[in-house]
Amino acid sequence: MWRGIPYKLLDWTEKDVLTIYTSLDILMEVHRVLHYPKLQKFIDREHTSPVELFSKIESLCTVVQTDQKIDPICSDPDDDKFLSCAMIGGIQVDMA
C-alpha cells in the first residue's frame, strides 16, 4: 500500500536493518487511521483489510512502554506521544 520512504522503512524492518519503535498509544492511532473510509480504496487495491494491515505493521514494531511522559513540546499535544516513544526507545531528540 505504501510507496517511497514508508515502503523503504517497512522493507528495512523486515530485513532487520531497522527497528521501528512504537507505543500502545501510537498503535491505537494507526488502528483508527487504517479504518478511515478515505483509505478503503487503497486498502482494497492491495486485496487486504485494515485488520491485516494493522497486524503486519504491529508485527514489524518493537513496542515500548511510555509510562514516563514528557513535558508538552509539540504545538499539537497529540504529537508528543511520538517524541516520548522515540526518547524511551533511546533515540536522541534535539529539542532546540
C-alpha positions as CSV (number, residue, x, y, z in Angstrom):
1,M,0.0,0.0,0.0
2,W,2.9,2.3,0.7
3,R,5.5,3.6,-1.7
4,G,8.6,5.7,-1.3
5,I,10.1,6.2,2.1
6,P,7.3,4.4,4.1
7,Y,7.9,1.4,1.9
8,K,11.6,1.5,2.4
9,L,11.2,1.8,6.2
10,L,9.0,-1.3,6.3
11,D,11.2,-3.2,3.9
12,W,14.3,-2.4,6.0
13,T,12.5,-3.5,9.1
14,E,11.6,-6.8,7.5
15,K,15.3,-7.3,6.6
16,D,16.4,-6.5,10.2
17,V,18.2,-3.4,9.1
18,L,16.0,-1.0,11.1
19,T,14.0,-1.2,14.3
20,I,10.7,0.6,14.4
21,Y,9.7,1.6,18.0
22,T,6.1,2.3,18.8
23,S,3.8,2.5,21.8
24,L,0.3,1.4,22.6
25,D,-0.9,5.0,22.0
26,I,0.7,5.1,18.6
27,L,-0.7,1.7,17.7
28,M,-4.2,2.8,18.7
29,E,-3.9,5.8,16.4
30,V,-2.6,3.6,13.5
31,H,-5.6,1.2,14.0
32,R,-8.0,4.2,14.0
33,V,-6.5,5.7,10.9
34,L,-6.5,2.4,8.9
35,H,-10.2,2.4,9.4
36,Y,-10.8,5.8,7.8
37,P,-13.2,5.5,4.9
38,K,-11.0,7.6,2.6
39,L,-8.3,4.9,2.9
40,Q,-10.5,2.0,2.0
41,K,-10.0,2.3,-1.8
42,F,-6.2,2.0,-1.3
43,I,-6.6,-1.0,1.1
44,D,-9.0,-2.7,-1.4
45,R,-6.4,-2.2,-4.2
46,E,-3.9,-4.2,-2.2
47,H,-6.5,-7.0,-1.7
48,T,-6.2,-6.8,2.1
49,S,-8.1,-5.3,5.1
50,P,-7.4,-2.8,7.8
51,V,-7.1,-5.6,10.3
52,E,-4.5,-7.4,8.1
53,L,-2.5,-4.2,7.6
54,F,-2.6,-3.4,11.2
55,S,-1.4,-6.9,12.1
56,K,1.5,-6.6,9.6
57,I,2.5,-3.2,11.0
58,E,2.3,-4.4,14.6
59,S,4.4,-7.5,13.8
60,L,7.2,-5.3,12.5
61,C,7.3,-2.9,15.5
62,T,9.0,-3.1,18.9
63,V,6.5,-1.8,21.4
64,V,7.9,0.3,24.2
65,Q,6.1,1.4,27.4
66,T,5.6,5.1,27.5
67,D,4.6,5.5,31.2
68,Q,7.2,8.2,31.5
69,K,5.5,11.2,29.9
70,I,7.5,14.2,28.6
71,D,6.6,17.8,29.1
72,P,4.3,19.0,26.3
73,I,6.6,20.2,23.5
74,C,4.6,20.0,20.2
75,S,2.0,22.6,19.2
76,D,-0.4,19.6,18.9
77,P,-0.2,17.7,22.2
78,D,-1.3,14.5,20.5
79,D,2.1,14.5,18.7
80,D,4.0,14.4,22.0
81,K,3.5,10.6,22.1
82,F,5.8,10.2,19.1
83,L,8.6,12.1,20.9
84,S,8.0,10.2,24.1
85,C,8.3,6.9,22.2
86,A,11.5,8.0,20.5
87,M,13.1,9.1,23.7
88,I,12.2,5.9,25.5
89,G,13.5,3.9,22.5
90,G,16.9,5.6,23.0
91,I,16.7,7.9,20.1
92,Q,18.4,11.2,20.5
93,V,15.9,14.0,20.1
94,D,17.1,17.6,19.6
95,M,14.7,19.8,21.5
96,A,16.2,23.0,20.1
